[in-house]
Amino acid sequence: MDKVNRRRGYVLLDDNNPIGVLRYNLFWDNTPFCTLLFISRSFRRKGYGKKLMEHWENEMKAQGYGMLLTSTRVDEEAQHFYRKLGYRDCGGFMIDIPKYEQPMELFLIKGI
């Protein structure tokens, strides 16, 4: 809730029930970076994620930002969703520290 109160996140409601959330930070203190997009399973593939992303993109553009970032693991389907919204791959990193290993984190970028 702190992200919502600080206007760094949104809760998507359907008939007053929360069905999704988007939160973001400022990467380098100057670039909006979507750190979480979640839509409840029964509401997925119905356009809610796209609408939430478009709302965020429009708000960021209205605030004067010209570029957005997001990321996802390379083994997740989200990368295809972001590419359909006009994001493109711009790098990644791997964590190979024992106990913290995970697939590569893929960063995506979009000019607005």
Beta strands, then each sheet from edge to edge (+ up, - down):
strand 1: 9-14
strand 2: 17-27
strand 3: 31-39
strand 4: 67-73
strand 5: 88-95
strand 6: 102-111
sheet 1: 1+ 2- 3+ 4+ 6- 5+
end
